Amino acid sequence: MSKENWLRALPGIDSLLRSESMQHLRSGYSERALTDALRNILQDLRQQLLSDELALDLENFLLTLDIEKKDCSQSEAWADFLRPRIKSELSLNEGFSFRPVINATGVILHTNLGRAPLGDLAARHVYESLISYSNLEYDLAAGERGERYQALEPLLARLTGQEAALVVNNNAAAVLLILNELAEGKEVIVSRSELVEIGGAFRVPDVMLKANCRLREVGTTNKTHDYDYERAINPETALILKVHQSNFRITGFYSELEAKELAQIAERHELPFVYDLGSGLLHPEAKRLLPEEPSVRDALNSKADLICFSGDKLLGGPQAGIIVGKKKYIERLKKNPYTRAFRIDKMVVSALEAVLRAYLDPERLKLELPIFAFLEKSLAELESRSDIFIDRLEAQGVEASLVSSEGEIGGGSAPGQAFPSCAIALDPAQIGRSAAEVEAELRQQDPPIVACIRKDCLLFDLRCVREDEEEELCRSILKIFAKNS
Ligand SMILES: *Cc1c(COP(=O)(O)O)cnc(C)c1O
């Protein structure tokens, strides 16, 4: 192929700007910034073509192009190929210490990697509400001060059928607030099987202490009966608390009371019953997706007076602590000074509203909340994607194979409920290096890549890797593994 033909195959700035994969950048950058970036990149490509010194990736890419057919599929291909360059030209993420990483671990809610990622629609809504002023605490109809939670409370009430709702900084804050408001100076009854520690210093007994209430443990580690609760109730009792065990399971000779039974005991004694559910599995098909994880629907059916859960676990949204339940209790919570101390920021208000709105139309959940797309990805789909990826690596002389692995939810949800998954395995011995060394180098890439090590091999699970991240993942792996570059 002649130089002239290659030059003719270069895309125009306009067609790149119109391409699908540029659209997300268009909402974040001015036309001018994008045009400038593209002009610089195209200029550089032109020079490379004229000098006959093509980078390997460019040479390979050109071979995939059908020069005769200069249409929009070709602009798409170019835009995809140029994506990393466009990002670096725009200095996207450059120099930031907090930045996006590629999660190749297969763990869907990786707490260290920020738990649930947001979908495009929610992220765009956050972006747009942040670059402008907003009606955060302004009632547009009345033209006067409004409530920070005005967008969220009706949505949560509608989705859960509860009278009232409140959202705070995270679920740990929700529990602390509830205990402090409803049980300060008094006793809270909890089963010994539920005195859990959630990662990062959330331990039920310590939270009790800081909420200034007294823990009244009942039952034993493996068995707690209704009479244990009944006997513990006394004039000092303020509430009964159920805490979802979340990150561990007791099996064998074990029983605990169902939330429904606890609610009945509490009602008989005119005490509030509070259920710390941990993960907010609100998906309408919760039982199909995660049969063992208690859902928000289960908690609602138990008739708890207050239910609280995280926004960024199985709800799939931003970090938040969501409380729903009886209006008389929520009203009290709203007046507690902790509510002000734990209040959510406008970024969370906008992200959470977008995420909750997705729940109004279950068809949209998989499209708008990435965790459900990841969770529902079939093994067959994952295998064929991985096979294509492996072919691409092998075309560059890198040996890779498909291995079976286990996916997990993570984030302290559904422990022990691993599901079948698969991963791409690369043996670092082929480049004479150790797995630990390569794993560390992967973390230094831009964007950084977090992978797993198993039996001295590096494993890459594509389940939580977006299609558009795949390109960058492939590029970085080739950079480290390709012998001829
Ligand atoms: C995860 C969890 C918490 C803490 O929630 P955060 O949103 O991480 O603060 C509290 N209680 C239970 C039962 C949990 O699973």
The ligand as an ORCA input file, in Angstrom:
! r2SCAN-3c Opt
* xyz 0 1
  C     -21.726     -2.661     54.499
  C     -22.496     -2.643     55.752
  C     -22.496     -1.524     56.602
  C     -21.668     -0.325     56.280
  O     -22.173      0.312     55.149
  P     -21.313      1.461     54.420
  O     -22.254      2.000     53.407
  O     -20.122      0.803     53.865
  O     -20.979      2.461     55.469
  C     -23.243     -1.570     57.736
  N     -23.983     -2.647     58.050
  C     -24.012     -3.754     57.273
  C     -24.838     -4.914     57.687
  C     -23.266     -3.780     56.086
  O     -23.286     -4.864     55.308
*
